[in-house]
Amino acid sequence: MTRSGPFATVRAARIAGKAAAFFCAVVVALLARPATAAELAILRNGFSIRHEHRLVMGTTTRLYLTADDSSFTDVPTAEITGYEKDLLLPLPAPADAHAAMAAKSESAKSGSAPALNQVVNSASAAYHLDPDLVNSVIHAESGFNARAVSPKGARGLMQLMPATASQLGVRDAFDPETNVEGGSRYLRELLERYNFDLVKALAAYNAGPLRVEQYQGVPPFRETRAYVARIVHEYNTKKITQEKEAKQKQVASQSTNKAPVHARRASKPAAAAEPPR
């Protein structure tokens, strides 16, 4: 026998009220959760890893590269010097990157091709690389010759092999824009693969990842070792030169600000000579 009447109605109203209050509390709690923006983990070797969030596990920090935790990389905690907010656009997904490169290739046919500096800066920003590093790789690979072809069949500015170019979605390896974008993306993938060890990434770019893993480091090939040494030397030289120029500008600026007081005072005009009486 079920109860009916005002008591049952009041009880049902109370239950509904509690359920509504609980639901509102859950919604408020979810909305009150802080929004997490992508960050950059700054490494001791000067590189950075963009990630959505992280999990510190003692001596290892797991950096989740995607919001759904489907992709991550483990980095020694001691190698991370700090974190910064990422103000750049996220790395494009492979499908998006292929579409973007195809669209740029089509647009380039109807207009003038952008300058190489612009191409390098754009690709470097998209894949979070230093433009000086990309330029050093281009210099070592092709000597800035967009039509270069190696004896093994590598093509273009960043000397992409046909199979690698196909995997990266590069349809025309002789097109500077798509070649540099594909090569930059490949270099970024290698850096992430080897925990941002630049030497190993460059060795893999030259000799292939299988060789690097076979020898657990730079393969004992004269060509590969000379290639890595050349790029590292050129890149470091650029950075040292830039630091010296920045210090010189800073010293010059400080010298200007500390100019002697008497040098900054306006000289008094000389008194006009009295006319002869």
C-alpha positions as CSV (number, residue, x, y, z in Angstrom):
1,M,0.0,0.0,0.0
2,T,1.5,3.3,-1.1
3,R,1.2,6.6,0.7
4,S,-0.6,9.4,-1.0
5,G,-1.5,12.9,-0.1
6,P,0.4,16.0,1.0
7,F,3.1,14.1,3.0
8,A,4.1,12.1,-0.1
9,T,4.2,15.2,-2.2
10,V,6.3,17.1,0.3
11,R,8.8,14.2,0.5
12,A,9.1,13.9,-3.3
13,A,9.7,17.7,-3.5
14,R,12.5,17.4,-0.9
15,I,14.2,14.5,-2.8
16,A,13.9,16.5,-6.1
17,G,15.3,19.5,-4.4
18,K,18.3,17.6,-3.0
19,A,19.0,16.1,-6.4
20,A,18.9,19.4,-8.1
21,A,21.2,20.9,-5.5
22,F,23.7,18.0,-5.9
23,F,23.6,18.4,-9.7
24,C,24.2,22.2,-9.4
25,A,27.1,21.5,-7.1
26,V,28.7,19.1,-9.6
27,V,28.3,21.6,-12.4
28,V,29.8,24.4,-10.4
29,A,32.7,22.2,-9.4
30,L,33.4,21.3,-13.0
31,L,33.2,24.9,-14.1
32,A,35.4,26.0,-11.3
33,R,38.2,23.7,-12.4
34,P,41.1,25.8,-13.6
35,A,41.6,25.8,-17.4
36,T,44.9,24.3,-18.3
37,A,46.8,26.0,-21.1
38,A,49.7,24.3,-23.0
39,E,53.1,24.8,-21.5
40,L,56.7,24.5,-22.6
41,A,59.1,22.4,-20.5
42,I,62.5,24.1,-20.7
43,L,65.4,21.6,-20.9
44,R,69.0,22.1,-19.9
45,N,70.1,21.6,-23.5
46,G,68.2,24.7,-24.6
47,F,65.2,22.9,-26.2
48,S,61.6,22.9,-25.1
49,I,58.8,20.4,-25.1
50,R,55.3,21.5,-25.6
51,H,52.8,19.6,-23.5
52,E,49.2,19.7,-22.3
53,H,49.9,18.6,-18.8
54,R,52.5,16.6,-16.8
55,L,53.0,14.0,-14.2
56,V,56.1,14.0,-12.0
57,M,57.1,10.4,-11.1
58,G,60.2,10.9,-8.9
59,T,63.2,11.1,-11.1
60,T,61.1,11.0,-14.3
61,T,58.5,13.5,-15.5
62,R,55.9,12.3,-18.0
63,L,54.8,15.1,-20.4
64,Y,51.5,14.4,-22.1
65,L,51.6,15.8,-25.6
66,T,47.9,15.6,-26.2
67,A,44.9,16.4,-24.1
68,D,43.5,12.8,-24.3
69,D,46.8,11.3,-22.9
70,S,47.3,9.2,-26.0
71,S,50.8,10.5,-26.6
72,F,53.5,11.3,-24.1
73,T,57.2,11.4,-23.5
74,D,59.2,10.6,-20.4
75,V,62.0,13.1,-19.5
76,P,64.5,12.9,-16.6
77,T,63.1,15.4,-14.0
78,A,66.6,16.8,-13.5
79,E,66.9,17.8,-17.1
80,I,63.9,20.2,-16.8
81,T,64.9,23.6,-15.6
82,G,61.4,25.2,-15.6
83,Y,58.1,25.7,-17.4
84,E,56.7,28.5,-19.4
85,K,53.3,29.2,-21.0
86,D,53.2,28.4,-24.7
87,L,52.2,31.5,-26.7
88,L,52.5,29.8,-30.0
89,L,50.0,27.7,-31.9
90,P,50.1,23.9,-31.1
91,L,51.9,21.5,-33.4
92,P,49.5,20.6,-36.3
93,A,48.3,17.0,-36.5
94,P,49.7,15.0,-39.4
95,A,46.4,15.3,-41.4
96,D,46.2,19.0,-40.7
97,A,49.8,19.5,-41.7
98,H,49.3,17.6,-45.0
99,A,46.3,19.8,-45.8
100,A,48.1,23.0,-44.9
101,M,51.1,22.1,-47.0
102,A,48.8,21.2,-49.9
103,A,47.0,24.5,-49.6
104,K,50.2,26.5,-49.4
105,S,51.5,24.7,-52.5
106,E,48.4,25.6,-54.4
107,S,48.4,29.2,-53.3
108,A,52.1,29.5,-54.2
109,K,51.3,28.7,-57.8
110,S,49.0,31.7,-58.1
111,G,51.4,34.2,-56.4
112,S,55.0,35.0,-55.8
113,A,57.0,32.6,-53.7
114,P,57.9,33.8,-50.2
115,A,61.5,34.6,-49.4
116,L,63.5,31.7,-47.8
117,N,63.9,33.5,-44.5
118,Q,60.1,33.8,-44.3
119,V,59.7,30.1,-45.1
120,V,62.2,29.1,-42.5
121,N,60.7,31.4,-39.8
122,S,57.2,30.1,-40.5
123,A,58.2,26.4,-40.4
124,S,60.3,26.9,-37.3
125,A,57.5,28.6,-35.5
126,A,55.0,25.9,-36.4
127,Y,57.3,23.1,-35.1
128,H,58.9,25.1,-32.2
129,L,62.4,25.1,-33.6
130,D,65.1,27.7,-33.7
131,P,65.4,29.2,-37.2
132,D,69.1,29.3,-36.8
133,L,69.1,25.5,-36.4
134,V,66.9,24.9,-39.4
135,N,69.2,27.2,-41.5
136,S,72.3,25.3,-40.3
137,V,70.7,22.0,-41.4
138,I,69.7,23.5,-44.8
139,H,73.3,24.8,-45.2
140,A,74.8,21.4,-44.5
141,E,72.2,19.5,-46.5
142,S,72.0,21.5,-49.7
143,G,74.0,24.7,-49.4
144,F,70.7,26.5,-49.9
145,N,70.1,25.0,-53.3
146,A,66.4,24.2,-53.7
147,R,67.1,22.0,-56.8
148,A,69.8,19.9,-55.1
149,V,69.7,16.1,-55.6
150,S,72.1,13.8,-53.7
151,P,73.6,10.6,-55.3
152,K,71.1,8.6,-53.1
153,G,68.1,10.6,-54.4
154,A,67.5,13.1,-51.5
155,R,65.9,16.3,-52.9
156,G,65.5,19.9,-52.1
157,L,66.7,22.3,-49.5
158,M,66.5,19.8,-46.6
159,Q,67.3,16.8,-48.8
160,L,64.3,14.7,-48.2
161,M,64.4,11.1,-49.5
162,P,61.3,10.2,-51.6
163,A,59.9,7.8,-49.0
164,T,60.4,10.3,-46.2
165,A,58.8,13.1,-48.2
166,S,55.8,10.8,-49.0
167,Q,55.4,10.0,-45.3
168,L,55.5,13.8,-44.5
169,G,53.0,14.6,-47.2
170,V,55.5,16.6,-49.3
171,R,54.3,16.3,-52.9
172,D,57.0,18.5,-54.4
173,A,60.3,18.2,-52.7
174,F,61.7,20.9,-54.9
175,D,59.2,23.5,-53.6
176,P,61.1,25.4,-50.9
177,E,58.0,26.0,-48.7
178,T,56.8,22.4,-48.5
179,N,60.3,21.0,-48.4
180,V,61.3,23.1,-45.4
181,E,58.0,22.5,-43.6
182,G,58.4,18.8,-44.1
183,G,62.0,18.8,-43.1
184,S,61.3,20.9,-40.0
185,R,58.5,18.6,-39.0
186,Y,60.8,15.5,-39.4
187,L,63.6,17.2,-37.4
188,R,61.1,17.9,-34.6
189,E,59.9,14.3,-34.6
190,L,63.5,13.1,-34.3
191,L,64.2,15.5,-31.4
192,E,61.2,14.2,-29.5
193,R,62.2,10.6,-30.3
194,Y,65.6,11.1,-28.7
195,N,64.5,13.3,-25.8
196,F,65.8,16.4,-27.5
197,D,69.3,15.1,-27.8
198,L,70.4,17.3,-30.7
199,V,73.4,15.2,-31.6
200,K,71.3,12.0,-31.9
201,A,68.6,13.8,-33.8
202,L,71.0,15.2,-36.4
203,A,72.7,11.8,-36.7
204,A,69.3,10.2,-37.4
205,Y,68.4,12.9,-39.9
206,N,71.6,12.0,-41.8
207,A,72.0,8.2,-41.4
208,G,68.5,7.2,-40.3
209,P,67.0,6.3,-36.9
210,L,67.7,2.6,-37.3
211,R,71.5,3.3,-37.5
212,V,71.4,5.5,-34.4
213,E,69.5,2.9,-32.4
214,Q,71.8,0.1,-33.8
215,Y,74.9,1.9,-32.5
216,Q,73.1,3.6,-29.5
217,G,74.3,7.0,-30.6
218,V,76.1,8.6,-33.6
219,P,77.0,5.8,-36.1
220,P,80.8,5.4,-36.8
221,F,80.5,6.8,-40.2
222,R,82.8,9.6,-41.2
223,E,80.2,11.4,-43.2
224,T,77.6,11.4,-40.4
225,R,80.1,12.5,-37.8
226,A,81.4,15.3,-40.0
227,Y,77.8,16.3,-40.7
228,V,76.8,16.5,-37.0
229,A,80.0,18.3,-36.1
230,R,79.5,20.9,-38.8
231,I,75.9,21.7,-37.9
232,V,76.6,21.9,-34.1
233,H,79.7,24.1,-34.7
234,E,77.8,26.5,-37.0
235,Y,74.8,26.6,-34.8
236,N,76.9,27.3,-31.6
237,T,78.9,29.9,-33.5
238,K,75.7,31.8,-34.4
239,K,74.5,31.7,-30.8
240,I,77.9,32.9,-29.4
241,T,77.9,35.7,-32.0
242,Q,74.4,36.8,-31.1
243,E,75.2,36.8,-27.4
244,K,78.3,39.0,-28.0
245,E,76.3,41.4,-30.1
246,A,73.6,41.6,-27.5
247,K,76.1,42.4,-24.8
248,Q,77.8,45.0,-26.9
249,K,74.4,46.7,-27.5
250,Q,73.7,46.6,-23.8
251,V,77.1,48.1,-22.9
252,A,76.6,50.8,-25.6
253,S,73.1,51.6,-24.2
254,Q,74.4,51.8,-20.7
255,S,77.3,54.1,-21.8
256,T,74.8,56.4,-23.5
257,N,72.6,56.6,-20.5
258,K,75.6,57.4,-18.2
259,A,76.9,60.3,-20.4
260,P,78.7,63.1,-18.4
261,V,76.3,65.8,-17.1
262,H,78.4,68.6,-18.7
263,A,78.1,66.9,-22.0
264,R,74.3,67.0,-21.8
265,R,74.1,70.6,-20.7
266,A,73.3,73.1,-23.4
267,S,76.2,75.6,-23.8
268,K,75.3,79.2,-23.0
269,P,75.2,81.5,-26.1
270,A,78.2,83.9,-26.3
271,A,77.4,87.5,-25.4
272,A,77.0,89.7,-28.4
273,A,79.9,92.2,-28.8
274,E,78.9,95.8,-28.0
275,P,79.0,98.1,-31.0
276,P,81.7,100.7,-30.9
277,R,80.6,104.1,-29.4
